[in-house]
Amino acid sequence: MDENYKLTFTDTAFSADIQRSNLQYKKKFTKQVAEAQQSVEALDSHDDFHELLIDCSHYKRRKGKAEYGIGVDADIHGTGGSVILSHQQSAAEKFLRDLRGFGLLADVVGSGKTFEAGVILSELAVRGKMKSLIVVTPDQVLNSWVDVLENKFGMGKDVLYKVQKSDGEYPTLQDVLAAVGVSKQGKFIRPKRPIIVDVDIFAQWRYSPDFLVDVVVVDEAHHFSEDAGKYAGAMRMLSEMMQTKKRAGATYCLLLTATPHSGNLENMFRLWYFVRCKGGNPSDFDEKDDSERTTQYIEEKQYYKDTVCYGATNITDFIRRVKYSVVMERYLDELGSYLRETGKVSDFNDKSPYDRAQYIDDFLNAAKYGGKKVSTDKITGLTVTLKDDVLKRISDAYHNGVLRSIMIRQPNKLSKRKSVHNYFFYPMSSIPETVSITGLNEKKVTVDFSHVAEGGQPVVKVGSEELSLIDYVKNLRGNLSVEQAYSHVLNSILNKLAASDPQTKSIHTKSGYITYYADRLRNTHGAVAKQTYFLPVLQSESVKDSKFQTAVRILKQHKDKRVLVFFDYNLGKSERIYDEVCDALLRDPELKDRIIVGDDAADVHAVEREFNSEKRSDAILIVKDAKYTEGANLQESSIIINYQVTYDPLAMDQRIGRIFRLGQKNDVTVYSLADMSKLEGFALAYFAEIGLLSGNTGDATILAGSNSDQMVALRCNACGRVVLMSKEAYDEKRKKKDALVCRAETQCIDAYGNGTEMCEITVYDFKCDSCGTVLTRSVSDGYMCFSNVENGERGRMCNSGEKGDRSIYCRKICAISHCKRFNKGGHMYGKCPALKRFKDVSNVSDVELMRICAMCDNEDCWDKCKIAGLPKEQIIGEAGEGGRCSDCDYAGCSPKPYALEFNDKWEADCPMPGCSTRRNHGKLRPVVARTFATFISELWKFDHDGGEGFCQNLGEQAEIVTDVRRILERDDGEKE
Amino acid sequence: MSKQSVHIALDLGSDTIKIAYAFNDGDEHTGKIVGDPLTMTAVPSVAYYDVDEQKWLFGDEVNSVGDKPFITVVKICDLLRLLQPAANTATQKSNRNYYFKKTRFPKFYFPQRVRLTDDMDEAVRMDRTFTAPQTPSEVCEMFFKYVHGVVENRLEKLLKKSNATAEITPSLVYPMFSDNAYINELKRLVTLAFDTKPQSVMSMAKALCAYAKYSGRMAKDDKSIIFNIGEERISLVKVTFSGSGISVDGVDGHNEPAPIGGKDIDDAVAQYIEGQMSGRETMGRPSSGQEGHLSESALNTKQYLFVKDIKSAKMVLGMPIYDSRAFRYGVPISASRDLLIQRTITREQFEKCVGITDNNGVARKIVNYITDELIRPINTDVKRIFITGGPVETYGLMKYIRRFIEPLGVKVCTFEKDDSEYVGVKNDGFNILGHEDALYAPSLGCAVASMCGMTIDMVLALTYGVRLFRVVGNGNNVIPFFRVLVNKGTRIPQSGATYYTPKDGDKGGITTGDDSEQSAAMHIMSTFYSAQDIEHSRKAPLITYARSGGENLLVVDTDNKTMLNKLQREIGLRVLNGSIDNMNNGSRAKYYYNGKRVRIIKEVYLQLGVEIDGDGYAKAYARNDKKRNGGEFTVIEYLGDSKYSGRETVQKREIDFAFNIETQLT
């Protein structure tokens, strides 16, 4: 080949646009090139997948005949209709043409990937390439798949053979093949019927080398990235199947996921390897050290890590590294000028690449450099600044380099939109009638709060005109953006209000909160900022009342719509208000008939059915239990009220996910009500800035995960301050003397002479890979028992503290507090003085309880239930001892008090009833999760510094994620 | 409903306040008052400031704090300690100001890595305090009101059977070496809370003696030493039981109180437990010894619970109930980490960590202290010692002490009853149980003394004197000698007494003049020799005596180090003021007029003496001898800018003397 046409891999290698421009402007379009192009086009015409055979406009919603495969049928495909959307058609085309029917289909949440898969399967079927099919899917969406394939794509009723758990029994592959029958072709055995199988069962199957399925579909394939647990087993099974498929020349395999990773790029490697290497080597998916894997695996991993991911393990680090690389390669001169001008040259040279990131950010944010024009956008004609260019290249490296190397992932073009309304309640001890502020354009204006008491909004008086805050901002912002203008105004108002209220410090305990809120608003997307409401409320009347009035107003405003009302389920008993709110709503004559209660006692599916039923089109579902926030199909509603905002971004995302999904017919509206003096206010401002609730990127999981993954939590044991930092930053700082020393308080200095070295604390959660049960730790209280979570009486999990002992167990007294004999109705009710003491004093010591027990004369108490003795022995006992709490019929906990015996990988059998009784029970495995949630809740509790650290830390985290959001949002799609 | 007069005695300790009662309704009744009879040995003497609710919780209420940090737990004792004498007058003044006027409180720390400073100003500077809306004085008032509530409530229950109500007569035990300010404040707090003045106010020493008498533990003419092991230090008192009553020797014993006590045992246990946990598994992390292992250390805010566990375990291990099934595997101690680490400690492990097994550590320090005292010549007549205080209940400790002390021919006793006396005694929450009696000895003694109208006399254990000079021979020879101010064995009035400078014939040290800016070096001293010993005996042949004016003089030459060492060893001579070194300014008095430093031109008489309070606590002083200086005048010069100037004539009796008395016992 002529050297002129040789492409080199640089940071631009992944941008088709840049590559094309290189060709277009640098290489002459010669006769030879034109001829080559013609040849390519001619070759394309011989490609079976170069176009779709079925006209997508012909798909329509009709039931088809039952037959094997999805065939072309006039009754089904007919003419007209708009079932398949253009992005779905394009995904199917690309999947077949570019990925040759093997790879990841990773369009964003709600884009209708099932339909994309339907089109692909139809295309494979009409080409005669799908004589057999297996769909592997999580159990909760299995029926949806059946519906789509059988009804919507005409496979026909009851054609799919469903493989699901029955009475805890897992059918084997051989059972299934016996049931569906097989057809033999050469040495291959194909199932006669298409099969849809629960992934839990699939993971347990033993592979048979003759077993051939032409087309494999795997939904929620990101789970297959896990390197341990049932999904790791499923990946091995899939890889084995691919070996046969390769032999048979039928490599079609559709892996579907909306979230190929959750901020951790390292975790995506197994998927990447599977796709890149057409299934890879099955043994590489076993649980073992990398050194024991194949050379191919090791080399691919090295390449993925170093070249594709720029050496980064998570998305935030990726951005930092690419940013550094782009600036150093393309804008070194400019950077040099900047550093010389600011006198930072030697500083910069002394720093490690990690620490240079801050200088690079400062350089990009400097108007003179970052704002410098470097080109003009050829399509829009708009100026491209140096910073724009850097961000665009990072975006290209991520979207086209990392993601699209193995998947079809199109820029999000969801037809439905989200409208986000954030209500911030600002409690005060007294609200002034008016305050005078320096408003926009440095003009003095008066803000009138006189109507606030009656539920009105603050009004800005501009001359004789009275404007709402947001109208004032929108109308008079001048050159400022809405966000900038609003931030400025809010800052001025808050400062005035704070100065006017003598109680400010006792109500708003986090110093620096005004700047925090103003900064968050300044970076909030304009559309959200325009629907941000700021409401001062009298503390004496309580934020609670104002929230209630606001919620009632919203509910009445949507009088004919279904509405979901969520609360914070992480809060302690005293702060749980859903019962109170529900009772109050039931007393409202206009609303009472609309209320449906979703509590822990109710059957989720029954509640779903009632809520979605036609006759309840104005239903208000008061969600009292967290189980409704995951997995429930409530998309008949398009309105959510977050009556309380939870600080866990994933939990918030789950709430929105109830309605912002496929099947949603309307634009979605999300209302969030938050008290600015509480954690929820700070969390809402943070979410608003990072675009968690509003973002249409479909990458909420990544946004939520960006602050969590690969983070290390550190704690000062003297003052209790908690700091979160990336693992890399932690490793860097560890090398430096004093970098991790806490001197937040003098006591930290005194404790160890020159400050207290902050200690890493474990922040592992343990999650069951089958039922999803999570054993969570809080930073100050440790791991709480997951028995009877709903009653809020959660005891601390215990351990003997012996070296090598990895068994943990529920505290004995906690178990007794759940014992039916001691509870109401039990014959020991009220008779146990130790239990009484425990209920009065939750942190009562074991020795005290044992003393009480020893001094107690109650003969009715079984010896084996006495507190006496070692708690662990009394709960789990020695084998054959009997009478222990975990075997006792009276144990009212679920699960019963139980010792988790962790193995050397920190895995334990899940004790939950559904899991523990099954033949292949689930395992609790460590996951670094909810770290960010843990972090901000702990940060909130730390107030020795007046809260300054809280505002500063959370602000910094918000800025990091905002960077990620910008990159995710910048996806211009793949350039061809 | 009849009124029953109940005598209550309060003994405020570092962790708990022991409240004993005594009344006589024909029969004598004694016992204890606690909050919750099932869980408590005494009422916790702590307060907790709930930052969220901005309110104080007291005693047992502190247990209801839940999961909040315990950094704002304060010990009432630590607050009152602000009134005790401090290193210097300025600190003392400042500390008292904090107690009455400021709103700062010491934070809770454990283990003793970060110690409380004696200077509250310093504690504030070092951020070892927190702020609350009240002053320490107000918080103490609230605490004593809480105590009063507990007492009333419990007495109501106690007297329910006899259909009587209580007329409470409070009494008070205070720790040894307490300052008047401390005692007066305690009296004020009790008076305020109980609405009546405390009837008996006695030192720990007297209270213990009262208990000894009441419990019939001492034989006639017995000379015993009572060693009191408190939470923070060990101290002693010498007691003689005569037929007519008890004499308690002055508490200013030759062996200074040592900073060893219950806290050191707590520390030892804490270190033992922490040491055992260091290799434990941390959830989700590799095991100890492997890369990536984490050894998560304690969060200070939870340490209060850890200390409580240790204290409870310590007590349980000493209980006879220990062998029942409740604690058959040992006593649990929990530490807060990512999991609640439930360790147990057995008697054997406990003996090991306290040092009993290996003959070192805290146990050994206590034994050494006792031995040092017993081998002094002054104590050769002691054939029995009593050990009291909370740590007596510490398992194995008494046995260990006996192992070392009894070979000296000294019997080691406690104020505990025999375990047999508790057989069949049902715990009704008022009985003092087998593992509590040593703890309650002082308060019970005080309550009984109050009930019986018992008084206890104090007899000085030491002789106090001053070093003076006598010119002998042709006038060229000056003998420095020891002049007795007050002899040992002197009975001290309940209100205390003052003894000061001697006969007119003695020269030196008591007058000054002629251009001097400070007195000649002078010393106030103590010894276990009496004037009679000096005059008539030569028990200690190595000591130098001189004869002058028909009087035998004990020569004390402070320049002769060998002689001083001999005196120290033979007769226990100790210096109570300044330094024994002549050249040291600490042994010289400086002169002041109207608060300003001056130089004296004409001779002024100076009085040296000891003030001895009702408990025998002696304090040396130097002051103007106004009687002798009468209406005479002297000339002074003021010290300004390091120079004396501005000569003035003033009355001699208006001259003040500042005498550096730093080495006295505190």
Interface residues (C-beta under 8 A of the other chain):
Chain A: R715 N717 A718 C719 G720 E745 T746 Q747 D750 A751 C759 E760 I761 T762 Y764 F766 R777 S780 D781 G782 Y783 R796 M797 C798 N799 S800 G801 E802 K803 G804 D805 R806 I808 R811 P833 R837 D840 V841 S842 N843 V844 S845 D846 V847 E848 M850 R851 I852 C853 A854 M855 C856 D863 K866 I867 A868 G869 L870 P871 K872 E873 F902 W906 P926
Chain B: D36 L38 T39 N63 S64 V65 G66 D67 P69 K107 R113 V114 R125 M126 D127 R128 Q276 M277 G279 R280 E281 T282 M283 G284 R285 S287 S288 L294 E296 S297 A298 L299 N300 T301 K302 L305 K308 D309 S312 A313 V316 I321 S324 R325 A326 F327 R328 Y329 V331 P332 I333 S334 A335 S336 R337 D338 L339 L340 I341 Q342 R343 T344 N427
